[in-house]
Amino acid sequence: MVTPAAGGVKHVVDLEAVTAPGGGPGRRVSMADVARRAGVSAQTVSRVSTGHQGVVESTRERVLEAMKELGYRPNAAARALKRGHFQTLGVILFSLSSTGNSRTLEAIATQAATRGYGITLIPVARPTEEAVLGAFGRLEELAVDGVIVIMEVHLLDSATVGLPPGTPVVVVDSNAGEQYHVVDTDQADGAGQAVRHLLDLGHETVFHVAGPPESFASRRRTATWEAVLGAAGRRVPPALEGDWSAESGYRAGLELVERVRAGECTAVFVANDQMALGVLRALHEQGLRVPEDVSVVGYDDLPDAGCYLPPLTTVHQDFGEVGRRCVDNVLRQIDGEEATPGVELVSTRLVVRESTAPPSGGRGA
């Protein structure tokens, strides 16, 4: 950057100097140091460091050799200030403890790296309006080019005022499609596949272990479970509530034991695989067999789901595709494409394993 100095003389201000390896406190290698070593101007060093094409190849090689000898590394943050572009995406989310959030974040980070971007994680400690507004407020302080939000819509509604004007935004796993571009797996179709699979096997009805009521994914899966049973003219049992954890699934499984023994419950749709693991443990401890006494279907298709005892029938969610679509969409916005509110769904598929079968003595498939 060129700035006027005293007496009207202009100097090249080096925004990209870095501490020299092995140098003392405050010792920095500057563009001027590299320029002297290579016998070129500071402007030429700047052009080489930013990949400018208008440099003779022999000169470029000489500058690169001087950078290597002096331990000079161009500072990405300084270059970003010059460009007004930071190659960084912000990700706002509540928790990494749930499978969906952690795997979605992993997919986003992987796709961002593929596209030459890093991510800055902005966690929200508590699901309150104040905490959400605080997270959005931090965006003003952070050098991010766009934001991916993994958050429930009722909190997004109250936090909208905290979004910096013009910030490219994509939302994951929410029904906020009227306001934002949303990327989600097809929750309704996945739950429908699970419940219909159990009905097709001959089960008279399907019990349900739901996720937390504040979760959009949980509510959508529960609503679909109820709708499919209703459309088939089947009894809709009261849903049991969990919190996504295996421990909550275990407690729900214990509540189902007497219903299974009485023949009232022969099939269970569990809203995620972690809770399904807890259900399987509870049933096993109480001497009940899966799938002979009761069939169990999960949701997510965790990498370990095929190693459960028995291997778990479950709904596969393509978190990798969700991450790719989130990153690609927000980058298109960064490149100038107008944001289009709406919901972009990633398809799900049922993976049938050994935890489901026709009910004993039932009519079969």
C-alpha positions as CSV (number, residue, x, y, z in Angstrom):
1,M,0.0,0.0,0.0
2,V,1.4,3.5,-0.9
3,T,0.9,6.3,1.6
4,P,2.0,9.9,1.7
5,A,4.9,10.6,4.1
6,A,6.4,13.9,5.5
7,G,7.5,16.2,2.7
8,G,5.2,14.5,0.2
9,V,7.5,11.6,-0.4
10,K,5.6,8.3,-1.0
11,H,6.6,5.1,0.7
12,V,5.6,1.5,0.1
13,V,4.0,0.3,3.4
14,D,4.7,-3.4,3.9
15,L,1.5,-5.1,5.3
16,E,3.0,-8.6,4.9
17,A,6.1,-8.6,7.0
18,V,6.5,-11.6,9.2
19,T,8.9,-12.4,12.1
20,A,12.1,-13.9,10.8
21,P,12.8,-17.5,11.9
22,G,15.3,-17.3,14.8
23,G,15.1,-13.5,14.9
24,G,15.0,-11.6,18.1
25,P,12.0,-9.9,19.6
26,G,10.3,-7.7,17.0
27,R,12.7,-8.7,14.3
28,R,10.7,-8.9,11.1
29,V,11.5,-9.7,7.5
30,S,10.0,-7.1,5.2
31,M,9.4,-6.8,1.5
32,A,12.3,-4.3,1.5
33,D,14.6,-7.1,2.9
34,V,13.4,-9.5,0.2
35,A,13.7,-6.8,-2.5
36,R,17.3,-6.0,-1.4
37,R,18.3,-9.7,-1.5
38,A,16.7,-10.2,-4.9
39,G,17.8,-6.9,-6.4
40,V,14.3,-5.8,-7.3
41,S,11.8,-3.2,-6.1
42,A,9.3,-3.8,-3.2
43,Q,6.5,-3.5,-5.7
44,T,7.9,-6.5,-7.6
45,V,8.1,-8.5,-4.4
46,S,4.4,-7.7,-3.8
47,R,3.5,-8.8,-7.3
48,V,5.2,-12.1,-6.8
49,S,3.7,-12.7,-3.4
50,T,0.2,-12.1,-4.8
51,G,0.7,-14.3,-7.9
52,H,0.7,-11.4,-10.3
53,Q,1.4,-12.6,-13.8
54,G,3.2,-9.5,-15.1
55,V,6.6,-10.6,-13.7
56,V,9.5,-12.1,-15.8
57,E,10.0,-15.7,-14.9
58,S,13.7,-15.3,-14.0
59,T,12.8,-12.4,-11.7
60,R,10.0,-14.4,-10.1
61,E,12.4,-17.2,-9.4
62,R,15.0,-14.8,-7.9
63,V,12.4,-13.3,-5.6
64,L,11.0,-16.7,-4.5
65,E,14.5,-17.8,-3.7
66,A,15.1,-14.6,-1.6
67,M,11.8,-15.3,0.3
68,K,12.9,-18.8,1.0
69,E,16.4,-17.8,2.2
70,L,15.0,-15.0,4.5
71,G,12.1,-17.0,5.8
72,Y,9.6,-14.5,4.4
73,R,5.9,-15.6,4.3
74,P,3.2,-13.3,2.8
75,N,0.6,-12.6,5.4
76,A,-2.9,-13.8,4.3
77,A,-4.7,-11.4,6.6
78,A,-2.9,-8.4,5.2
79,R,-3.6,-9.5,1.6
80,A,-7.3,-9.9,2.6
81,L,-7.4,-6.3,3.9
82,K,-6.2,-5.2,0.5
83,R,-8.7,-7.3,-1.4
84,G,-11.6,-6.9,1.0
85,H,-11.9,-10.7,0.9
86,F,-10.9,-13.0,3.7
87,Q,-11.3,-16.6,2.3
88,T,-13.1,-17.5,5.6
89,L,-16.6,-18.6,6.4
90,G,-18.3,-18.3,9.8
91,V,-20.3,-21.2,11.1
92,I,-22.8,-20.5,14.0
93,L,-24.2,-23.4,15.9
94,F,-25.4,-24.5,19.3
95,S,-23.6,-27.8,20.0
96,L,-21.2,-30.3,18.6
97,S,-22.6,-33.1,20.8
98,S,-25.3,-34.1,18.4
99,T,-24.4,-36.3,15.4
100,G,-26.1,-34.1,12.9
101,N,-24.3,-30.9,14.0
102,S,-20.8,-32.5,14.2
103,R,-21.0,-34.4,10.9
104,T,-22.5,-31.3,9.1
105,L,-19.7,-29.1,10.5
106,E,-17.1,-31.7,9.4
107,A,-18.6,-31.7,5.9
108,I,-18.7,-27.9,5.7
109,A,-15.1,-27.7,6.8
110,T,-14.0,-30.3,4.3
111,Q,-15.8,-28.6,1.4
112,A,-14.6,-25.1,2.4
113,A,-11.0,-26.3,2.4
114,T,-11.6,-27.9,-1.1
115,R,-12.7,-24.4,-2.3
116,G,-9.8,-22.6,-0.7
117,Y,-11.6,-21.4,2.4
118,G,-11.2,-21.8,6.1
119,I,-14.0,-21.7,8.7
120,T,-14.4,-19.7,11.9
121,L,-16.6,-21.5,14.5
122,I,-18.9,-19.2,16.4
123,P,-20.6,-21.3,19.2
124,V,-23.8,-20.3,21.0
125,A,-23.5,-21.4,24.6
126,R,-27.3,-21.4,25.3
127,P,-30.4,-21.5,23.1
128,T,-31.6,-18.0,24.2
129,E,-32.3,-14.9,22.2
130,E,-29.5,-13.0,24.1
131,A,-26.9,-15.7,23.3
132,V,-27.9,-15.8,19.6
133,L,-27.8,-12.0,19.2
134,G,-24.4,-12.1,20.8
135,A,-23.1,-14.6,18.3
136,F,-24.4,-12.6,15.4
137,G,-22.9,-9.5,16.9
138,R,-19.5,-11.1,16.8
139,L,-19.7,-11.3,13.0
140,E,-19.0,-7.5,12.9
141,E,-15.7,-8.2,14.6
142,L,-14.6,-11.3,12.7
143,A,-13.1,-11.4,9.2
144,V,-15.6,-13.7,7.5
145,D,-17.0,-13.5,3.9
146,G,-20.2,-15.4,4.6
147,V,-22.1,-17.3,7.3
148,I,-23.6,-20.8,7.6
149,V,-26.1,-21.1,10.4
150,I,-27.0,-24.4,12.1
151,M,-29.8,-23.2,14.3
152,E,-33.5,-23.4,15.0
153,V,-35.8,-21.0,13.2
154,H,-37.6,-19.6,16.3
155,L,-34.2,-18.2,17.5
156,L,-33.3,-17.0,14.0
157,D,-36.5,-15.0,13.9
158,S,-35.5,-13.0,17.0
159,A,-31.8,-12.7,15.9
160,T,-32.3,-11.4,12.4
161,V,-31.5,-7.9,13.4
162,G,-28.0,-9.1,14.4
163,L,-27.0,-10.1,10.9
164,P,-24.6,-7.6,9.3
165,P,-26.3,-6.1,6.2
166,G,-25.4,-7.8,3.0
167,T,-23.9,-10.9,4.7
168,P,-24.2,-14.0,2.5
169,V,-26.1,-16.5,4.7
170,V,-27.2,-20.2,4.4
171,V,-29.1,-22.0,7.1
172,V,-29.0,-25.7,7.8
173,D,-31.8,-27.9,9.2
174,S,-34.5,-25.4,9.7
175,N,-37.9,-24.3,8.3
176,A,-36.7,-20.7,7.7
177,G,-37.0,-21.0,4.0
178,E,-39.2,-17.9,3.7
179,Q,-36.3,-15.7,4.9
180,Y,-33.1,-17.6,4.0
181,H,-31.7,-20.2,1.7
182,V,-32.0,-23.5,3.7
183,V,-30.2,-26.7,3.0
184,D,-31.5,-29.8,4.8
185,T,-32.0,-33.5,4.3
186,D,-35.5,-34.6,3.5
187,Q,-36.6,-35.2,7.0
188,A,-40.2,-36.1,6.1
189,D,-39.3,-38.5,3.4
190,G,-36.8,-40.3,5.6
191,A,-39.2,-40.7,8.5
192,G,-41.9,-41.8,6.1
193,Q,-39.6,-44.5,4.7
194,A,-38.9,-45.8,8.2
195,V,-42.5,-46.0,9.3
196,R,-43.8,-47.5,6.0
197,H,-41.0,-50.1,6.1
198,L,-42.3,-51.3,9.5
199,L,-46.0,-51.3,8.4
200,D,-45.1,-53.2,5.2
201,L,-43.5,-55.9,7.4
202,G,-46.9,-56.4,9.0
203,H,-46.7,-54.5,12.2
204,E,-50.1,-53.1,13.3
205,T,-48.6,-49.8,14.5
206,V,-45.3,-48.2,15.3
207,F,-44.1,-46.6,18.5
208,H,-41.8,-43.6,18.4
209,V,-38.9,-42.3,20.5
210,A,-38.7,-38.6,19.5
211,G,-35.9,-36.1,19.8
212,P,-36.1,-32.9,21.8
213,P,-39.2,-30.8,21.0
214,E,-37.2,-27.7,20.3
215,S,-35.4,-29.5,17.4
216,F,-36.9,-28.8,13.9
217,A,-35.6,-32.2,12.7
218,S,-37.2,-34.0,15.6
219,R,-40.6,-32.2,15.1
220,R,-40.6,-33.0,11.4
221,R,-39.8,-36.7,12.0
222,T,-42.5,-37.0,14.7
223,A,-45.1,-35.2,12.5
224,T,-44.4,-37.6,9.6
225,W,-44.6,-40.7,11.9
226,E,-48.0,-39.6,13.1
227,A,-49.2,-38.6,9.6
228,V,-48.1,-42.0,8.0
229,L,-49.9,-44.0,10.8
230,G,-53.0,-41.8,10.4
231,A,-53.1,-42.2,6.6
232,A,-52.8,-46.0,7.1
233,G,-55.7,-46.0,9.6
234,R,-53.5,-47.2,12.4
235,R,-53.5,-46.3,16.1
236,V,-51.0,-43.6,17.0
237,P,-49.4,-44.4,20.4
238,P,-48.1,-41.6,22.6
239,A,-44.5,-40.6,21.6
240,L,-41.7,-41.0,24.1
241,E,-39.3,-38.0,24.3
242,G,-35.5,-38.2,24.3
243,D,-32.7,-35.7,23.9
244,W,-30.7,-37.4,21.1
245,S,-28.4,-39.2,23.7
246,A,-28.1,-43.0,24.0
247,E,-28.9,-42.6,27.7
248,S,-32.3,-41.0,26.9
249,G,-32.9,-43.8,24.5
250,Y,-32.1,-46.3,27.2
251,R,-34.7,-44.7,29.5
252,A,-37.3,-44.8,26.7
253,G,-36.5,-48.4,26.0
254,L,-37.2,-49.3,29.6
255,E,-40.6,-47.6,29.3
256,L,-41.4,-49.8,26.3
257,V,-40.6,-53.1,27.9
258,E,-44.0,-53.9,29.4
259,R,-45.7,-52.9,26.2
260,V,-43.5,-55.2,24.2
261,R,-44.1,-58.1,26.6
262,A,-47.9,-57.5,26.4
263,G,-47.6,-57.7,22.5
264,E,-48.8,-54.1,22.3
265,C,-45.5,-52.8,20.8
266,T,-43.9,-54.8,18.1
267,A,-42.1,-52.0,16.3
268,V,-40.3,-48.8,17.2
269,F,-39.1,-45.9,15.1
270,V,-36.3,-44.0,17.0
271,A,-35.5,-40.5,15.9
272,N,-31.7,-41.1,15.8
273,D,-29.2,-43.9,16.0
274,Q,-27.7,-42.9,19.3
275,M,-31.1,-43.2,21.0
276,A,-31.7,-46.4,19.1
277,L,-28.5,-47.8,20.7
278,G,-29.9,-47.0,24.1
279,V,-33.2,-48.7,23.2
280,L,-31.4,-51.8,22.1
281,R,-29.5,-52.0,25.3
282,A,-32.6,-51.6,27.5
283,L,-34.5,-54.3,25.5
284,H,-31.5,-56.7,25.7
285,E,-31.1,-56.2,29.4
286,Q,-34.8,-57.1,29.9
287,G,-34.4,-60.3,27.9
288,L,-36.3,-59.1,24.9
289,R,-35.0,-60.0,21.4
290,V,-34.6,-57.7,18.4
291,P,-36.1,-58.2,15.9
292,E,-38.0,-61.4,17.1
293,D,-39.9,-59.6,19.8
294,V,-39.7,-56.0,18.5
295,S,-38.3,-54.3,15.4
296,V,-36.2,-51.2,15.8
297,V,-35.4,-48.5,13.1
298,G,-33.1,-45.6,13.7
299,Y,-32.2,-42.4,11.8
300,D,-28.8,-41.0,10.6
301,D,-26.9,-44.2,9.6
302,L,-23.9,-43.6,11.9
303,P,-20.7,-45.2,10.7
304,D,-21.1,-47.8,13.6
305,A,-24.8,-48.5,12.9
306,G,-23.9,-51.7,11.0
307,C,-22.0,-52.9,14.1
308,Y,-24.8,-52.6,16.6
309,L,-26.2,-55.8,18.0
310,P,-28.1,-56.5,15.9
311,P,-27.0,-54.3,13.0
312,L,-29.4,-51.4,12.8
313,T,-32.0,-50.7,10.1
314,T,-31.8,-46.9,9.8
315,V,-32.4,-43.9,7.5
316,H,-29.2,-42.6,5.8
317,Q,-28.5,-38.9,5.8
318,D,-25.9,-37.6,3.4
319,F,-24.2,-35.0,5.6
320,G,-21.4,-34.7,3.1
321,E,-23.8,-33.5,0.4
322,V,-25.4,-31.1,2.9
323,G,-22.0,-29.5,3.7
324,R,-21.1,-29.3,0.0
325,R,-24.3,-27.6,-0.9
326,C,-24.1,-25.1,2.0
327,V,-20.6,-24.0,1.0
328,D,-21.3,-23.9,-2.7
329,N,-24.4,-21.7,-2.1
330,V,-22.8,-19.3,0.2
331,L,-19.8,-18.9,-2.1
332,R,-22.1,-18.1,-5.0
333,Q,-23.6,-15.4,-2.9
334,I,-20.1,-14.1,-2.1
335,D,-19.4,-14.0,-5.8
336,G,-22.4,-11.8,-6.4
337,E,-25.3,-14.1,-7.0
338,E,-28.5,-12.9,-5.4
339,A,-29.6,-14.9,-2.3
340,T,-32.8,-16.8,-3.0
341,P,-34.9,-17.9,0.0
342,G,-36.2,-21.4,-0.2
343,V,-35.4,-25.0,1.0
344,E,-33.0,-27.2,-0.9
345,L,-33.5,-30.8,0.1
346,V,-30.9,-33.6,0.1
347,S,-32.6,-37.0,-0.4
348,T,-32.5,-39.8,2.3
349,R,-32.6,-43.6,1.9
350,L,-33.6,-46.5,4.1
351,V,-30.8,-48.9,4.9
352,V,-32.3,-52.3,5.9
353,R,-30.3,-54.4,8.2
354,E,-31.0,-57.1,10.8
355,S,-33.0,-55.1,13.5
356,T,-36.3,-55.3,11.6
357,A,-38.5,-58.3,10.7
358,P,-42.2,-59.2,10.4
359,P,-43.8,-59.5,13.8
360,S,-43.9,-63.0,15.3
361,G,-47.1,-64.6,14.3
362,G,-48.0,-61.6,12.2
363,R,-49.3,-61.5,8.7
364,G,-45.8,-60.7,7.3
365,A,-44.9,-58.5,4.4
